[in-house]
């Protein structure tokens, strides 16, 4: 029996799919993945996406319907300072106009609830409301850092799908 991802997972997966599709057109050997920890087991350069906080506002007074504003964190792990800057500018340019929001259908495996995505269906648009971008500086000589931490950058996006939840 098929299941669907909930809104949070759909938002993460839609963001990852969009970035990967754009990377394939302009970059070689750059991977975009879910989560943060997995970056350290991947070759550089790698980009990670994770949903951070969400805020919910009532659609109308006295109503239980909510509109979500979500914060998405995009970490860039680059090979050089120039690559870090180029990747962050590329991602901002591609995401600024928004991107397609998909609903993902999975086939569950056993009792864990984990499963493989079987299909995705367009279900609206992710609107990017704002960006913050910041280099990650550990105040340590770069040669003393893990290679993944030498040229890091964090993009913080505030997004909304304008979907009532």
Secondary structure by P-SEA (a helix, b strand, c coil): cbbbbcaaaaaaaaaaaaaaaaaaaccccccccccccccccccccbbbbbbcbbbbbbcccccccbbbbbbbbbbbbcccaaaaaaaaaaaaaaaccbbbbbbbbbbccccccccccccccccbbbbbcbbbbbbbbcccccccccccccbbbbbbbbbbccccc
